[in-house]
Amino acid sequence: MAQQLLMPKATAIWLVDNTALSFDQIAQFCRLHPLEVKAIADGEAAQGIKGLDPIATGQLSRDEIGRAEKNPAHKLKLSEPKVRVPESKRRGPRYTPVSKRQDRPNAILWLVRNHPELKDAQISRLVGTTKSTIEQIRERTHWNSANLAPMDPVTLGLCSQIDLDMEVEKAAKGRPLPTAAELGATLQSAHETERLTPHEREEEKEIDADAVFAKLKSLKSSPKDEDEDDQY
């Protein structure tokens, strides 16, 4: 793994303030432009960034700085790291143990049915399969389609619940909002339910008027009935 300087600008600030190195030497070591190093020295750039001591971090030795200060043509070299960090392997298709490979079609069927928003590439990452196998299971053309049963890939041990949730969340972000037809029938608003035709409104008014007059007549007749009862 190639060595890389940590925090180049912060290191350049420290070298400008604490050494007699030239701008070109600092620029070459920190992978910056000499004019940018000059701007740092003039206080025109990298304001607010605290300098980082490359000697304290083990990236540069005092002897190396001394040699460079004596010889302007000398190029600074990073010190050998005390701890070697292994190079991260390139992420490829998920490896599936031989004992669990027979369960992959069942897991693919479960993912296709329960999470149709997942893309083939996402399913391939989760269970370590190929796009052609996913298409065959989607189209029911797989050689063992009649015997397949949907099974949760997490339960089968083909992927973790965290990985599954992350892929589902990614797929949900790019999914368009559901249409009214997908959501199904919904309750109508009060404005729509009260939208009556002129004929219906007239009938409603007539019915209401008759009801009011009938109520008034009953109120007028009630005192007479009480008087007649008193006379008897």
C-alpha positions as CSV (number, residue, x, y, z in Angstrom):
1,M,0.0,0.0,0.0
2,A,1.5,3.4,-1.0
3,Q,2.2,5.7,1.8
4,Q,0.2,8.9,2.0
5,L,0.8,12.1,4.0
6,L,-1.8,12.8,6.6
7,M,-3.5,16.2,6.4
8,P,-1.2,17.9,3.8
9,K,-2.2,21.5,4.4
10,A,-1.9,21.2,8.2
11,T,1.6,19.6,7.7
12,A,2.6,22.4,5.3
13,I,1.5,25.0,7.9
14,W,3.8,23.4,10.5
15,L,6.7,23.1,8.1
16,V,6.4,26.8,7.1
17,D,6.3,28.0,10.7
18,N,9.0,25.6,12.2
19,T,11.5,24.9,9.4
20,A,13.7,26.7,6.9
21,L,12.6,24.6,4.0
22,S,11.9,26.2,0.7
23,F,8.4,26.6,-0.7
24,D,9.2,24.1,-3.4
25,Q,10.4,21.5,-1.0
26,I,7.3,21.8,1.2
27,A,5.0,21.8,-1.9
28,Q,6.7,18.7,-3.2
29,F,6.4,16.9,0.1
30,C,2.8,18.0,0.8
31,R,1.7,17.6,-2.8
32,L,0.6,21.3,-3.1
33,H,1.4,24.0,-5.5
34,P,4.4,26.3,-4.5
35,L,2.1,29.3,-4.9
36,E,-0.3,27.8,-2.4
37,V,2.5,27.2,0.1
38,K,3.6,30.9,-0.4
39,A,0.0,32.0,0.3
40,I,0.1,29.9,3.5
41,A,3.3,31.7,4.5
42,D,1.7,35.1,3.8
43,G,-1.4,34.2,5.8
44,E,-3.6,34.4,2.7
45,A,-4.6,30.7,2.7
46,A,-5.5,27.9,5.1
47,Q,-6.5,30.3,7.8
48,G,-8.0,28.6,10.9
49,I,-6.2,25.3,10.2
50,K,-3.9,24.2,13.0
51,G,-0.5,23.0,12.0
52,L,0.3,19.2,12.3
53,D,3.7,18.1,13.4
54,P,4.9,15.4,11.0
55,I,7.6,14.4,13.4
56,A,5.1,13.7,16.2
57,T,3.0,11.6,13.8
58,G,6.0,9.6,12.7
59,Q,5.8,10.7,9.0
60,L,9.0,12.7,9.0
61,S,12.3,12.6,10.9
62,R,14.4,15.5,12.2
63,D,17.4,14.2,10.4
64,E,15.4,14.3,7.1
65,I,14.4,17.9,7.7
66,G,18.0,18.8,8.6
67,R,19.3,17.3,5.3
68,A,16.6,19.2,3.3
69,E,17.4,22.5,5.0
70,K,21.1,22.1,4.1
71,N,20.4,21.1,0.5
72,P,17.6,23.0,-1.3
73,A,17.6,20.3,-4.0
74,H,16.9,17.5,-1.5
75,K,13.4,16.1,-1.7
76,L,11.7,15.1,1.6
77,K,10.8,11.5,2.0
78,L,8.2,10.0,4.2
79,S,9.5,7.9,7.1
80,E,8.8,4.2,7.1
81,P,5.6,3.5,9.1
82,K,6.0,1.5,12.3
83,V,2.7,-0.2,11.6
84,R,1.7,-1.6,8.3
85,V,-2.0,-1.2,7.4
86,P,-3.1,-4.0,5.1
87,E,-4.5,-2.9,1.8
88,S,-8.2,-3.2,1.7
89,K,-9.4,-5.8,-0.8
90,R,-11.5,-4.8,-3.6
91,R,-15.1,-5.5,-2.9
92,G,-16.5,-8.1,-5.2
93,P,-19.5,-10.5,-5.2
94,R,-20.3,-11.8,-1.8
95,Y,-18.8,-15.3,-1.2
96,T,-21.4,-17.9,-0.3
97,P,-20.3,-21.1,1.4
98,V,-20.9,-24.3,-0.6
99,S,-23.2,-25.6,2.1
100,K,-25.5,-22.6,1.7
101,R,-25.5,-22.1,-2.1
102,Q,-28.5,-24.4,-2.5
103,D,-30.5,-21.9,-0.4
104,R,-29.8,-18.9,-2.6
105,P,-32.7,-19.4,-5.1
106,N,-35.1,-19.5,-2.1
107,A,-33.6,-16.3,-0.7
108,I,-33.8,-14.6,-4.2
109,L,-37.5,-15.5,-4.4
110,W,-38.1,-14.0,-1.0
111,L,-36.4,-10.8,-1.9
112,V,-38.2,-10.5,-5.2
113,R,-41.6,-11.0,-3.6
114,N,-41.1,-9.0,-0.4
115,H,-38.8,-6.2,-1.8
116,P,-39.7,-5.7,-5.5
117,E,-38.0,-2.3,-5.3
118,L,-34.5,-3.9,-5.0
119,K,-32.5,-3.9,-8.2
120,D,-30.7,-7.0,-9.5
121,A,-27.3,-5.6,-8.5
122,Q,-28.5,-5.2,-4.9
123,I,-29.9,-8.7,-4.7
124,S,-26.6,-9.9,-6.2
125,R,-24.6,-8.1,-3.5
126,L,-26.8,-9.5,-0.7
127,V,-26.8,-13.2,-1.6
128,G,-23.9,-13.5,-4.0
129,T,-25.6,-14.6,-7.1
130,T,-25.7,-13.6,-10.8
131,K,-28.2,-11.4,-12.7
132,S,-29.2,-14.3,-15.0
133,T,-30.2,-16.4,-12.0
134,I,-32.3,-13.5,-10.6
135,E,-34.0,-13.0,-14.0
136,Q,-34.8,-16.7,-14.2
137,I,-36.4,-16.7,-10.8
138,R,-38.3,-13.5,-11.6
139,E,-39.7,-15.0,-14.8
140,R,-40.3,-18.4,-13.2
141,T,-38.0,-20.1,-15.8
142,H,-35.5,-21.4,-13.2
143,W,-34.9,-25.2,-13.6
144,N,-36.1,-25.7,-10.0
145,S,-38.9,-23.1,-9.9
146,A,-41.6,-25.7,-8.9
147,N,-39.7,-26.6,-5.7
148,L,-38.6,-23.1,-4.6
149,A,-40.0,-21.6,-1.4
150,P,-39.4,-18.0,-0.4
151,M,-37.0,-17.8,2.6
152,D,-35.5,-14.9,4.4
153,P,-31.8,-14.5,3.5
154,V,-31.0,-13.3,7.0
155,T,-32.5,-16.4,8.5
156,L,-30.5,-18.5,6.0
157,G,-27.3,-16.7,7.0
158,L,-26.7,-15.4,3.5
159,C,-26.6,-11.7,4.6
160,S,-27.0,-9.6,7.8
161,Q,-30.1,-7.7,8.7
162,I,-28.0,-4.5,8.6
163,D,-27.0,-5.1,5.0
164,L,-30.5,-5.9,4.0
165,D,-31.9,-2.8,5.6
166,M,-29.3,-0.6,4.0
167,E,-30.1,-2.0,0.5
168,V,-33.8,-1.5,1.1
169,E,-33.3,2.0,2.2
170,K,-31.2,2.8,-0.8
171,A,-33.8,1.4,-3.1
172,A,-36.6,3.3,-1.4
173,K,-34.8,6.6,-1.9
174,G,-34.9,6.3,-5.7
175,R,-38.4,4.9,-5.8
176,P,-41.1,7.4,-7.1
177,L,-44.0,8.3,-4.8
178,P,-47.0,6.0,-5.1
179,T,-49.9,7.1,-7.3
180,A,-53.5,7.5,-6.2
181,A,-54.3,4.2,-8.0
182,E,-51.6,2.4,-6.0
183,L,-52.8,3.8,-2.7
184,G,-56.4,2.7,-3.5
185,A,-59.7,4.3,-2.7
186,T,-59.6,7.0,-0.1
187,L,-62.3,9.0,1.8
188,Q,-63.7,11.9,-0.1
189,S,-63.3,15.4,1.4
190,A,-66.2,17.2,2.9
191,H,-66.3,19.7,0.0
192,E,-66.8,16.8,-2.4
193,T,-69.5,15.1,-0.4
194,E,-71.5,18.4,0.0
195,R,-71.3,19.0,-3.8
196,L,-75.1,18.8,-4.7
197,T,-76.9,19.5,-7.9
198,P,-79.3,22.5,-8.0
199,H,-82.3,20.0,-8.2
200,E,-81.1,18.2,-5.0
201,R,-80.6,21.6,-3.3
202,E,-84.2,22.7,-4.1
203,E,-85.7,19.3,-2.8
204,E,-83.6,19.7,0.3
205,K,-85.0,23.2,0.9
206,E,-88.6,22.1,0.3
207,I,-88.3,19.3,2.7
208,D,-86.8,21.5,5.3
209,A,-89.6,24.1,4.9
210,D,-92.4,21.5,5.3
211,A,-90.7,20.2,8.4
212,V,-90.5,23.7,9.9
213,F,-94.2,24.5,9.2
214,A,-95.4,21.2,10.6
215,K,-93.4,21.9,13.8
216,L,-95.0,25.3,14.1
217,K,-98.5,24.0,13.7
218,S,-97.9,21.4,16.4
219,L,-96.7,24.1,18.8
220,K,-99.8,26.3,18.1
221,S,-102.3,23.4,18.6
222,S,-100.7,22.3,21.9
223,P,-102.1,25.2,24.1
224,K,-105.7,24.7,22.8
225,D,-105.6,21.0,23.7
226,E,-104.5,21.9,27.2
227,D,-107.4,24.4,27.7
228,E,-109.9,21.8,26.5
229,D,-108.6,19.3,29.0
230,D,-108.9,21.9,31.8
231,Q,-112.6,22.5,31.0
232,Y,-113.5,18.9,31.3
